[in-house]
Amino acid sequence: MTGQLVRLAETDRAPVAFRLDGRDMTGLQGDTVLTAILTGADSLRPAEFGPERRAGFCLMGACQDCWIWAEDGVRLRACSTPLAPGMRLLSEAPDGWPA
């Protein structure tokens, strides 16, 4: 899968492994979840009201377009959540959400 974003600078930061929808991915230390996902995938999540895919909009935590979930059901704003090693993320709400 090709990433939506291309990293042009700061490529020497330490790699950070995480999972999105069961797929192993790697971001870099200091990335937000949104940056890490979009450097390795073509979109962040499906749209709620149509077949389109979403990739975030404002990139500063104001528009509500980048919500994703941790496997444990916690909802995260991808544009302002720092990437952490071992994160297990979902692009769609887990079964039974909201709990």
Residue pairs with C-beta under 8 A, 6 or more apart in sequence:
1 40
1 41
1 42
2 42
3 38
3 39
3 40
3 41
3 42
4 38
4 39
4 41
4 42
4 43
4 55
5 35
5 38
5 39
6 39
7 28
7 39
10 28
10 30
11 28
13 28
13 29
13 30
13 31
14 28
14 29
15 26
15 27
15 28
15 29
16 26
16 27
16 28
16 29
16 31
16 36
16 83
16 84
16 85
17 24
17 25
17 26
17 85
17 86
18 25
18 26
18 27
18 36
18 83
18 84
18 85
18 86
18 87
18 88
18 89
19 25
19 87
19 88
19 89
20 37
20 41
20 89
20 90
20 91
21 89
21 90
21 91
21 92
25 36
25 37
25 40
25 41
26 36
26 40
27 33
27 35
27 36
27 37
27 39
27 40
27 83
28 36
28 83
29 83
30 82
30 83
31 39
31 82
31 83
32 78
32 79
32 80
32 81
32 82
32 83
33 68
33 76
33 78
33 79
33 81
33 82
33 83
33 87
33 89
34 44
34 56
34 59
34 66
34 78
34 79
34 81
35 83
36 83
37 44
37 68
37 78
37 89
38 44
38 55
38 56
42 53
43 53
43 54
43 55
44 53
44 54
44 55
44 56
44 66
44 68
44 78
44 91
45 53
45 54
45 66
45 67
45 68
45 91
45 92
46 52
46 53
46 54
46 91
46 92
47 53
47 54
54 65
54 66
56 65
56 66
56 78
56 79
57 63
57 65
57 66
58 65
58 79
59 66
59 79
60 79
60 80
61 77
61 79
61 80
64 77
66 77
66 78
66 79
67 75
67 76
67 77
67 78
68 75
68 76
68 78
68 89
68 90
68 91
69 75
69 76
69 89
69 90
69 92
69 93
69 94
69 97
70 76
70 87
70 88
70 89
70 90
71 88
71 89
71 90
71 94
73 94
73 96
73 97
73 98
73 99
75 97
76 89
